């Protein structure tokens, strides 16, 4: 598990443990995905503003096909918001920051 600013890089072995007891936004992405690159500064901004209230993690789908398959991620970018280890919202495709924040604020 590596940390980039306030963002954690998630991988298969530690994924479920990271979700337990937290509000976690997970960004599923790949290096070749241009919309993922557009989403990146939005994710970083959210991670900074919600530091201490929300854990933000990133899953590289190229390295973690098992996780992507487990959570039904067929297209990227995709984000899943988890609360106490349970999926509470699925974001498909590139999302405006306001839409993401609207959902997050319901669970904080």
N, C-alpha and C positions, 0 to 999 in steps of 0.2 A: 504494500500500500504506500504509494508515493504522494506527497502533497505539493500542489502547485498553487501558490497563494493560499486561498482558503478552500481549494478544491482537492479532493482526494481521488486518486486513480484507483478504481476498484477492479479486482480480478476475482475469478471464480472461488478460490479457497476462502477468502475473507468476506465475501459479499454478504451472506446472510447474517453474519455476526455484526457487521457494520450497520445493518438496517435495524437491529433490535433496539428498542427504546428511544429511537430518534425520529425526527421528521427529516426525511432525506429526499432530495431531488437528484435523480440519476439521469445523466445525459448519455444516450447511446450514440456513438459517432464512429467515423472512420477517417483516416488521413486523406483519402481520395475524394471525400464528400464536400463539395463546395458549399451547400447550404449549412453544413455543420460548422464550417469556418465562419460563416456569417453569424451563426448563433453563439459562437465562442465568447465574444465580448459581452453579450447579454448575460450569459451564464456567469462570467467572472464578476460582473456588476452585481448580480443577485447574490453571489457568494459573499461579496464584501459587505453589502448592505444588511444581510441577514446573518452575519457571522454570530454564532452563539445561539441562534434560534433555529437555524436550518443547516444541515450538513449537505454539501453539494459534492456529488461524485460523478466521475466520468468512466464509462466503459467503452473501450475500443472494441468494436464488434468483430474486427478482423482477428484479434487475439482471444476473444471470448465468445465464440459462437454459441457455446452451451448456455451462457447467461442470456444472450439475445433470444435464443429459441425458447428458453424456459419462460420468459416474460412476453413472448409473442411479438417481438420486435422483428418485423419483416422489411421495413423501410426505415431509412434514417434521413435526417435526424429524428430521433424520438426521445421523449423524456417520460419518466415515470416518477410520480410523487408517492413516497411510502410514508406511512405513519405507523409506528410501533411494529415494523416488519410487514405490514399489509399494504398492498397496492391500493391507493385511494384515487389516483387520477392518472390517465395516460394521455400524453400530448403527442399527436402524430404530425410530423412535418415541422417546418420552420414556423415558429410562433412569435407574435409580438410580445415584448417584455410585459406590457400591461396585462395581457391575457394570462401569462404565467404567474405574475404577482397576484392577480385576482384569485386564482386557485390557491396559491400558497397561503394567502392571508386568511382563507377560510379555516385553515388547520393550525394556525399559530395561536 
